[in-house]
Amino acid sequence: MFRIPLGSTGRYCDGRSRRSFLQFGLAGMGSLGVSDLLRAKAAAAPGNAKQTSLILIWLDGGPSHMDTYDPKPNAPAEYRGIWSPIPTNVPGFEITEMFPLQAKLADSFSVVRSVHHNAGDHFTGGHWMLTGRGGVNGALKAQKYPFFGAVASKVLGARKHGMPAFVGVPYSMSIGLRPGYFGGNYLGVENNPFETGGDPNNDKFAVQNLSMSKGMTMDRLADRRALTIHFDEVRRLAEKSKQMETTDRFEQEAFDLVTGSQARQAFDIQSESPEARDRYGRNSWGQSVLLARRLVEAGSTIVTCHFGGWDSHWNHQATMERHLPRVDMAVSGLLTDLKERGLLDQVMVMVCGEFGRTPKMNNGGNGGPALSKGTPGRDHWGNALSVMMAGGGIKGGTIVGATNKRGERPAERPVRPGDIHHTIFHQLGIDPDIAFTNHAGRPIPAIDHGAVIEELIA
């Protein structure tokens, strides 16, 4: 059986059918036949001529906007933080000195500095950024609406035959919940992410989802498939069901996904040159992003990369000095690689987390004596966060909006999550007014607020 291993999740401060040989597990939601998934895709809207895809680098836990893409060098010392800004290759566009590689590529990306949802709860913030709506919190964590990428998966399917439309590398997780707010929810589990599992930086990395059970060979798999086709033929003759008339086509597509070369080659990160792998960083984050590039190039539509560990209430400096260089190398490696391969206009890239962090540094006590938990840190802050966007028709070298002089809240051009989602849908070619029936039988629009951020459209 093709199943996804679950494994453990990190901690945050908030605490057999007859076609079983063609099944894989979906993010802990049980098993679903691949042919069922493809059947659901065929019922979705036909999409359009655009072939844009999206790589979302999710900084789970909430990165500090002031220590990444919105530095405040003129703010009081306790606000501006530890690092100084540096100029980029775009005049007037500064980012943290911890991003020297991205600073050389600012003409290829833009930053929206005025995003806000005003929620300081991890779960509320994550739900806002990933689904475009609130309604959850630390006490009521269950997802209420689908991830915007799951909507894209349902509507568009894969850009190329033989590839999963929506992939999580190495998994999709929000605030310790897997797949959490990356799930399809009422769109159906067939729109949950196909997760690779494992560590792409491991020399023995292999996608277990596409591995055959022990003792199963291609010949045996083909024999079993031939047997089910025979049974389907008998059943078709008996029932004369219109639904059964298309079964062979769906089973063929499912068989191609599991046994074909397209997906297997795309997941084979070991085939990359050592130089290419070095460019992204020889760590799990860098190699996850490299794998994401391989997947969208091969035909996946949505790929998410999970970068966890950003909940820096204390020891903020050590955490950032560990995380920021890896983000810098992975993002710069991706943008450079996409540009060299002629894919930057086709692949959209987005970097964000569920919220920003408090502009004013705390005393490291987390409610106790100063420094009792460690060196100073930053707490939750949903009143302002930055979102980096690039590629896929997104204009480079642009700053949208601004926060006030202390980075506390938007001062110019306030942007909400729905505005980000409208922009993504516009570039992917999805009607933002499309609606889906929820569990209560009500039609729910994919996006309920906002508009395209026109300043970002090239």
C-alpha positions, 0 to 999 in steps of 0.5 A: 500500500502507498502510504505516508508516514506521519511522524511527530510534530514540533511544539509551540507555545500554545501548546482495504478495498479491492483497489488497495494497491493503488491507494496512498494515505493522505496526511493522516486523514485515512486512505483514498484511492488515487483513481478517486482523486483523479475522478474528483479532478475531472469534475473540477472547473477546466481552468485556463491557458495559464500555466503558473505554479506556486511554491510557498515557503511557510515559516511556521511559528511566525518570523519577525518582520523587522528582522527580515524584510521590514527593518526599522533602523531609526526606531528606538534600540529596543524596537529596531532589533539586533541587525542593521539593514543593508541596501539591495540592488534596487535603490531605496529597498533595504532588508536585513543584513542577514539576507545578503544573498537576497539583497543582490536579487531584490529586482526579482522579488517584491515585499508587501510590508503592510499585511495584517489580520490583527490576531496574535494567536498562532492558530487564528493567524495561521488560519487567516494566512492560509485560508483567508478567514478567521474563526479558530483559536488555541482552544478551537483549532479545527480547520474551518475553510480550505487552504487556498492552495487546495482550492487551486489543486481542485480547480486546476489539477496538475499542470502536467499529466503524471504529477500530483497537483499539490505536494507538501515537502517534506510535509504540510503542517501549520502550528503543529497540525498536520496537514492543519490549515493546508488541508482541503477541508470540505473540498475533500481529502483528495485535495489534501497535500501529497506529502513526500515525508523524509528529509530531502537532505538525506543521502537515502531520501526516497518518497515513500508514497511512491514505494511499492509494498514489500514483495510487490513488483511491476509485473505483479502490479500490472497483473493485479491491475489487469484483474481489476479491469476484468472485474470492472468489465464484468461489473460494467456489463452487469450494471451498464452504469455511466459512471463505470464507463469512465473507470478504465480511464481513471485507473489508467491515470492512477496507474501512470502516476504510481508506475510512470517515470514523470513523478519518479524522476521529479522526486529523484533529488539525487540526480541534481549536481552537487553544485546545484544542491550546494546553491540551495544549502545542504540542509533540510530547508534548502533541499526541500526548496530544491525539490519544490523547484523540481516538482513545479518544473515537472508539472505540480501546481502547488508545492509547500515547504515547511520551515518550522521553529520561528516562535522566538519568545526568548533567545531570539538572536540565536534563533535568527542567526540559525534560521535566517542564513538558511532562508537566505540561501534557499530563497536566493538559490531558488530565484537564481535557479528559476531565472537561469532555467527560464522558469521565473515568469512561470513559477510564483514564490511566496515566503511568509508565516502566520504573523509578525512578532512584537516590534519591541523586544521583551526582557527574556522572562516570558512573564517571569524575572528578566532573562529567566527564560533566556536572552530577549525575544519577540512575542506574537504580533498580527498587527503587521507582517511582511510577505515576500512574493516573486515570479509568476508574473509578480513584479520585482523590486517593489515595496507595497505598503509600509508600517509606522516608524516602530513597525507596529501597524500599517501606515500606508496601503493596508493589506489583508490576507484576502488581497494576497489570495486574490493576487495569487488566484489572478496569477494562477488563473482562478476565478476568485468568485468560485464557490464550493459547498461546505459540510452544511450544504452552503455555497462558500466563495473561495475568497470573501474579501479583498482585491488583486494587489495591482502594484504587484502585477507585471 
